[in-house]
Amino acid sequence: MTIDLDIARAAHLAPIADIAARAGLPDAAVEPYGRHKAKIDRDAVPQGKDGKLILVTAINPTPAGEGKTTTSVGLADAMNRIGKRTMLALREPSLGPCFGTKGGATGGGYAQVVPMEDINLHFTGDFHAITAAHNLLAAMIDNHIHWGNALDIDVRRVVWRRVLDVNDRALRDIVQSIGGVANGYPRESGFDITVASEVMAILCLATDLADLQARLGRIVIGYTRTRAPVTARDLKADGAMAVLLKEAIKPNLVQTIGGTPALIHGGPFANIAHGCNSVIATRLGLDLADYVVTEAGFGADLGAEKFFDIKCRQAGLKPAVAVIVATVRALKMNGGVAKADLAGEDVDAVRRGSVNLVRHIENVRQFGIPVVVAINHFATDSEAEQTVIREAAATHGCEAFVCTHWADGGAGAEDLAHAVAALADKDAGQFAPLYDNDLPLFAKINTVATRIYRAEEAVAEPSVHAQLARWEAAGYGHLPVCMAKTQYSFSTDPALLGAPTGHVVKVREVRLSAGAGFVVAICGEVMTMPGLPKNPAAEGIYLGPDGEIEGLS
C-alpha cells in the first residue's frame, strides 16, 4: 500500500499565490513562506461574509484509527467538488505525537493537507514562538524572585511551569534552581507539553494582537503570601510575550491535495487543553467562504464539548452541523475485539461497539446541533458491518455515509458533502452551550461529568473545592471549565470502552487559566506532559541517501 508520505510527495502543489487567489485573499494579506505556505494578515482581509461552520468530531479514539483530519480534508474537497465554496480550518501538529505514537496530523491517503513534511515538522515556527513566550514568563518569574521579590511572590505557590514541544516524562516534576545562591531559590516545578500551555490557548482564543496582549497580562503565575494572585502584567512580561507572538498570531495558509485552501493555526490537545484551532483562523475562513470545515480533537466527549462550551461561547460562533467520524475497526474494538483480530468480519462486535457512536450522537444533540455520521472506510470493512452502523445512526435520527476519501480524495465523500450542505443550508440548529456562565465552577464540572461522560458524579478533595471557592470569590466563577481526561473512554479509565455509566470522575487538581478564560479540571491519571512509548516513532524517522525525510507518518 502506498504510504501517506509518498502520496503527499507525488501531489502537484499549486503556488501559494494561486491558492490565496482561490480563497479570495487580497495580495496585501498574503505573506509567503516559500512556495507553498503563507502567513495571512487578518487586518488586510475585508470582514462581513458569514459562512456556515461545520464541525468534524468523532467517536472515542482507539489504536484502530478513526481519521478525523482525513475526513475533514475529504469533506472539504468534496464540498468544493459539488460546487460549495469551502475552506478548511485545522490545528497545527505537535512534534510530540510525530515522534511518539500517533504520528503527524495532516490527514491521510488522498485526503491530506500539504506540504506534509513542513506542516508536521516546525511549519512556520508558531509552536516555537509559543514555547519561547511561555518560558520567557517563567524566567521572569524566577528573576523577579531572585532580585528581591518586590511582589512578595510565595515561592511555594508559583503555578507557572515551563513547556517543551516534545514528550518527555523525565521533566514532568523537577527541582529547579539548585547549585547555589547565584542560581536563584530552589523549588519544585515541572514541564508541560507546549500544546497544554495557556499561551497556546490564548493564541487560539484571542481575536487580535491587542486582545492577545490583554489576555497574556491576565495570566495568573502564582500567589503572594496572603494568597493574592500575581499576574504576568504585574511582572511586566506581557509586552515582551506579545512581541514574540506577533507573527505567530497570523494564520497559516496551505492547500489540500485536492486544491482546497486550508488555514492551519494553533494546536491545543483536547485531552489536556481545549482542542480547537484558532478563533482568528476560523473567523477568517467564515469571512472568505460559504462553508468552513473545522475539527475538534479526540472524541466528541472532549473536543466537541470544549469546542461548543469554550470556543463557541467565547467567540460567539454558531456551528451549523456536526459530523461524527466512526470506523468499523474502532467500533469492533469498542465491541471487545483485539486489534490483531480486526481484519475478520464481526457484525455482532460492531453492533456491540456502536453504543459508543450512539452516545456521541446523543451528546452532540444536547447542544442543539444536527448530526451526520461519516463511516471512514477501510479495505477490510464488510457491507454487513457498515450496515450495522447505518442502522444504529438511523435509529437515532441521523444518516450515516460510507466515505472513501482516503483512497479517492474528495470524490469519495460527495454523498456526505451533499448531506452536510443540505443541513447547513436549512439552518435548523438551535445551538446553546451545555451550562450557563453563572453556574458554580464545580457544578459546571459535574454537569460535564454527568451529562457528557454519564458519570454518577464528579468528586474532588476538599482542597480542590476550597481552591475553586477562592477563584469564585476573586471573580473567576463565570469561566467555563476545560476537562483534562483520558481520550480513550467516557470514564477516567482508558480501558473502559463502549458507553459506560455510573462511574465516578475524580478531579485531582484544578488550574486557573485566567488569560485563556477557563478553569482546567485534571481528572484521573491524565498527564499534561506525555511520555514516549517503548518504541517511539522517532526510532524510524531518518534522512535517506537523497536527503529526503523517511519514516514520517
Buried (B, 14 or more C-beta within 10 A) or exposed (E): EEBBBEBBBEBEBBEBBEBBBBBBBEEEBBBBBEEBBBBBBBEEBEEEBEBBBBBBBBBBBBEBBBBBBBBBBBBBBBBBBBEBBBBBBBBBBBBBBBBBBBBBBBBBBBBBBBBBBBBBBEBBEBBBBBBBBBBBBBEBBBEBBBEEEEBEBBBEBBBBBBBBBBBBEEBBEBEBBEEEEEEBEEBEBBBBBBBBBBBBBBBBBBBEBEBBBBBBBBBBBBBBEEEEBBBBBBBEBBEBBBEBBEBBBBBBBBBBBBBBBBBBBBBBBBBBBBBBBBBBBBBBBBBBBBBBBBBBBBBBBBBBBBBBBBBBBBBEBBBBBBBBBBBBBBBBBBBBBEEEEBEEBBBBBBBBBBBBBBBBBBBBBBBBBBBBBBBBBBEEBBEEBBBBBBEBBEEBEBBBBBBBBBBBBBBBBBBBBBBBBEBBBEEEBEBBBBBEEEBEBBBBBBBBBBBBBBBEEBBBEEEBBEBBBBBBEBEBBEBBBBBBBBBBBBBBBBEBBBBBEEBEBBBBBBBBBBBBBBBBBBBBEBBBBBBBEEEBBBEEBEEEEEEEBEBBB
